[in-house]
């Protein structure tokens, strides 16, 4: 029913239930705004006392308004006290309204009783196939017909323009959403539609985003999210238009996950990052950065998403300091400072002063600004270099005619190359009051610092990547799926199941006494590892329950030490050396999460892991490794031989497939997997249940 949501920005008829003539009343404001901004459809005030509202005849009920209109009303705004909302929703449902916005508060945001009454509203709406936005919602604005379905005080000001442009803003917070919209309008950012979703009893921000993305009026989406529950809708949105989000509510790592290294090292925010990356939504940290990204998206600039995600950036500056800051920001944001062709460098050297720099960042110095034509020549040569995918132009101070000249030059580069061009102007706006406007007219957004300009480029790159395709229906390999172990399974039981799936597990045997222990060590080749197998003891090393490289003469002492912990004793083949890797699969509200990182007894001290949502591919696992120090460790640190990276990737891929059908609430961890020069081995494995972590899974 996504098409129904378009009524929020394109309705041709709007009923305001609870409309009133009283100045300043919430029930008057939507009518006032609709009239003030020239709404092109029909406004139908509803008030049981009838009368008029701003010269418009009021109707005693929604049925009377529908009869007057002669067809179903597309959008109804419910602005009555909480106790009267249920009847108003029922009246809208009976009248065939497409979408109703419950602006009244006092529901799920208050208490459990309010949540129950909120659920009743949704039940009424769904039975009538009517969508419900809110409750506790400030509404929506914009669209070609100037739908001002809100009571936000932003539009009480005579200085607030009508939202216009191809960007759309969706916010789970009403006040923050309209505050962000006002900041965007102040910047002359072309935000043409804004929708806030309130309590999201029915309609979610993700649903609205997906509907907007396929509207011809929209070329980019800016989102403020406090929760992420519908990844499929976000994927649909980002597949259609560049989508950028601020996701609030960063959580503390390991707050409820102290039972394992994996849980302690993986925060809810890490999973959100992985989820947004998976669905192709660029994540930014602040509202300023969200609007910065929107300014660049609105120019129509796009960055292709090559297999190598690095983007070559060319920097041209009149200030060496600005160029250095830009280069630092490029590295920090995961982009690349473009390596210019020797021919490009030679051509630039012929133009700039001897004390300038023709290598990237290109420093034309302030002297060039006084020589018309030289900056223009340099920036064209830089932007035309095949290694340059985007251009950052940095200025400390711009005044007078230089502004017009530079704006024209950057606009010509943008038009000729189709590459994104951004400007950083670190100087007071009053030095060149028209500067930002002149540059914006050329399709070049302006930022106050090089860091902000580069961050906008990074957001554009991420927003142009689109969803990552990891269809769960892809053909499975020949690796066997194995049944899930019980939550109380010990290490040897878990490893036995993994061995059934063909995963590399060392030989081992349980022993009952010192004599069996000596025999087992000899059977393992004369060198073994002793482990205490105690249900509930997850960190055996900390308790002295792991003894490595035991020879037959040491078997008795090793057995007694492990047995003293109160459980069984496992004797296992000793695998010396190797790079130690942590691999874990944990539940989350967004699905199962794969964690890969530096393993061993110092895992939590090193705290170097990367995560992705499942399902995944071997290529993505390969990239995950490079997001940690493992990438370098596996190449052979301090003269060591390179470890078998492909064996590790193959093992992780097989692990994911073998455990594909295990319960969503089961967490399991392999720490360490040791990676040798030829092959790898799973040295430890634990499982437990985290039912609380999967509540709310969608």
Secondary structure, 3 states (H helix, E strand, C coil): CHHHHHHHHHCCEEEEECCCCCCCCHHHHHHHHHHHCCCCCEEEEECCCCCEECCEECECCHHHHHHHHCCCCCEEEECCCHHHHHHHHHHHHHHCCCEEEECCCCCCCCCHHHHHHHHHHHHHHHHCCCEEEECCCCEEEECCCCEEEECCHHHHCCCCCCCCCCEEEEECCHHHHHHHHHHHHHCCCCEEEEEECCCCCCCCHHHHHHHHHCCCCCCEEEEEECCCCCHHHHHHHHHHCEEEEEECCCCCCCCCCCCCHHHHHCCHHHHHHHHHHHCCCEEECCHHHHHHHHHHHCCCCCCCCCCCCCCEEEEEECCHHHHHHHHHHHHHCCCEECCCCHHHHHHHHCCCCCCCECCCCEECCHHHHHCCCHHHHHHHHHHHCCCCCEEEEEECCCCCHHHHHHHHHHHHHHHHHCCEEEEEECCCHHHHCCHHHHHHHCCCCEECCHHHHHHHHHHHHHHCCCCCCCCCCCCCCCCCCCCCCCCCCCHHHHHHHHHHCCCCECCEEEECCHHHHHHHHHHCCCCEEEEEECCCCCCCHHHCCEEEEECHHHHHHHHHHHHCCCCEEEEEECCCCCEEEEEEEECCCCCCEEEEEECCCCHHHHCCEEEEECCCCHHHHHHHHHCCCHHHHHHHHHHCCCCCHHHHHHHHHHHHHHCCCCCCCEEEEEEEEEECCCCEEECCCEEEECHHHHCCCC
